[in-house]
């Protein structure tokens, strides 16, 4: 988990020590008091740190794997064109190359002009879960905010979604990881996505078809999970592509996604300069 904190007033050794464990990543800049109290509870020298001195980057490391779930909100499944609830979740992968920070730009690829936003709650696995294991709530270290950016034309061209979801910058994460012990139970958090300030998605995680715990346990029946793995739990209705007329991301746009109790990510959109 090292590498999540970059600070002008903290040495690399101190930053590494503060990020040894997912719980230590529970600092986010939208709430300085929360950041300070969380750090103080985990490190005696934290009082010397000012939250304003910290810049939060990607809150997981490069060994993390990214699992994601599709159509986990009933009304999003309906706008997608799926009328019947599936007996099992749709699970796909996003590559590490897609990951970017909470305030980094989303770069539009040249292969697809129909790029869409998907505001989502992301789960961070807190310890290894063996194949066929059931980690339950105890295996969830915490939660963060994600944007499962999607190239819709590519997605529609195949039954496999990984390529449509894995362009560089297609998985903004942050602004930090809030420990599961600080979140209410049952989990019913408000999720809001704004495009240029206008609300596009608004729902609660209590509306998910399958809960975060159910999804983690389902994936563990097929793949052993490792500490630091991420699971994106699906997006609610209101994505741009299925509106009439469709709304796709354009250079100059800004996408803001906030989740109650966790924080907000904000990503400007720009065109790729790749040849």
FENCOR-V919831 format. One record per residue. N is the residue number from 1. RES is the residue in one small letter. SS is DSSP state (H for helix, E for strand, C for the rest). Layout:
N,RES,SS ; N,RES,SS
//
This chain:
1,x,C ; 2,x,C ; 3,x,C ; 4,x,C ; 5,x,E ; 6,x,E ; 7,x,E ; 8,x,C ; 9,x,C ; 10,x,C ; 11,x,C ; 12,x,H ; 13,x,H ; 14,x,H ; 15,x,H ; 16,x,H ; 17,x,H ; 18,x,H ; 19,x,C ; 20,x,C ; 21,x,C ; 22,x,H ; 23,x,H ; 24,x,H ; 25,x,H ; 26,x,C ; 27,x,C ; 28,x,C ; 29,x,C ; 30,x,C ; 31,x,C ; 32,x,H ; 33,x,H ; 34,x,H ; 35,x,H ; 36,x,H ; 37,x,H ; 38,x,H ; 39,x,H ; 40,x,H ; 41,x,H ; 42,x,H ; 43,x,C ; 44,x,H ; 45,x,H ; 46,x,H ; 47,x,H ; 48,x,H ; 49,x,C ; 50,x,C ; 51,x,H ; 52,x,H ; 53,x,H ; 54,x,E ; 55,x,E ; 56,x,E ; 57,x,C ; 58,x,C ; 59,x,C ; 60,x,C ; 61,x,C ; 62,x,C ; 63,x,C ; 64,x,C ; 65,x,C ; 66,x,E ; 67,x,E ; 68,x,E ; 69,x,E ; 70,x,E ; 71,x,C ; 72,x,C ; 73,x,E ; 74,x,H ; 75,x,H ; 76,x,H ; 77,x,H ; 78,x,H ; 79,x,H ; 80,x,H ; 81,x,C ; 82,x,C ; 83,x,C ; 84,x,C ; 85,x,C ; 86,x,C ; 87,x,C ; 88,x,C ; 89,x,C ; 90,x,E ; 91,x,E ; 92,x,E ; 93,x,E ; 94,x,E ; 95,x,C ; 96,x,H ; 97,x,H ; 98,x,H ; 99,x,E ; 100,x,E ; 101,x,C ; 102,x,C ; 103,x,C ; 104,x,C ; 105,x,C ; 106,x,E ; 107,x,E ; 108,x,E ; 109,x,C ; 110,x,C ; 111,x,C ; 112,x,C ; 113,x,C ; 114,x,C ; 115,x,E ; 116,x,E ; 117,x,C ; 118,x,C ; 119,x,E ; 120,x,E ; 121,x,E ; 122,x,E ; 123,x,E ; 124,x,E ; 125,x,E ; 126,x,C ; 127,x,C ; 128,x,C ; 129,x,E ; 130,x,C ; 131,x,C ; 132,x,C ; 133,x,C ; 134,x,C ; 135,x,C ; 136,x,H ; 137,x,H ; 138,x,H ; 139,x,H ; 140,x,E ; 141,x,E ; 142,x,E ; 143,x,E ; 144,x,E ; 145,x,E ; 146,x,E ; 147,x,E ; 148,x,E ; 149,x,C ; 150,x,E ; 151,x,E ; 152,x,H ; 153,x,H ; 154,x,H ; 155,x,H ; 156,x,H ; 157,x,C ; 158,x,C ; 159,x,C ; 160,x,C ; 161,x,C ; 162,x,H ; 163,x,H ; 164,x,H ; 165,x,H ; 166,x,C ; 167,x,C ; 168,x,C ; 169,x,C ; 170,x,C ; 171,x,E ; 172,x,E ; 173,x,E ; 174,x,E ; 175,x,E ; 176,x,E ; 177,x,E ; 178,x,E ; 179,x,E ; 180,x,H ; 181,x,H ; 182,x,H ; 183,x,C ; 184,x,C ; 185,x,C ; 186,x,C ; 187,x,C ; 188,x,C ; 189,x,C ; 190,x,E ; 191,x,E ; 192,x,E ; 193,x,E ; 194,x,E ; 195,x,E ; 196,x,C ; 197,x,C ; 198,x,E ; 199,x,E ; 200,x,E ; 201,x,E ; 202,x,E ; 203,x,E ; 204,x,E ; 205,x,H ; 206,x,H ; 207,x,H ; 208,x,E ; 209,x,C ; 210,x,C ; 211,x,C ; 212,x,H ; 213,x,H ; 214,x,H ; 215,x,H ; 216,x,H ; 217,x,H ; 218,x,H ; 219,x,H ; 220,x,H ; 221,x,C ; 222,x,C ; 223,x,C ; 224,x,C ; 225,x,E ; 226,x,C ; 227,x,C ; 228,x,C ; 229,x,C ; 230,x,E ; 231,x,E ; 232,x,E ; 233,x,E ; 234,x,E ; 235,x,E ; 236,x,C ; 237,x,C ; 238,x,C ; 239,x,C ; 240,x,C ; 241,x,C ; 242,x,C ; 243,x,C ; 244,x,C ; 245,x,C ; 246,x,C ; 247,x,C ; 248,x,C ; 249,x,C ; 250,x,C ; 251,x,C ; 252,x,C ; 253,x,C ; 254,x,E ; 255,x,E ; 256,x,E ; 257,x,E ; 258,x,E ; 259,x,E ; 260,x,C ; 261,x,C ; 262,x,C ; 263,x,E ; 264,x,E ; 265,x,E ; 266,x,E ; 267,x,E ; 268,x,E ; 269,x,E ; 270,x,E ; 271,x,E ; 272,x,C ; 273,x,C ; 274,x,C ; 275,x,C
//
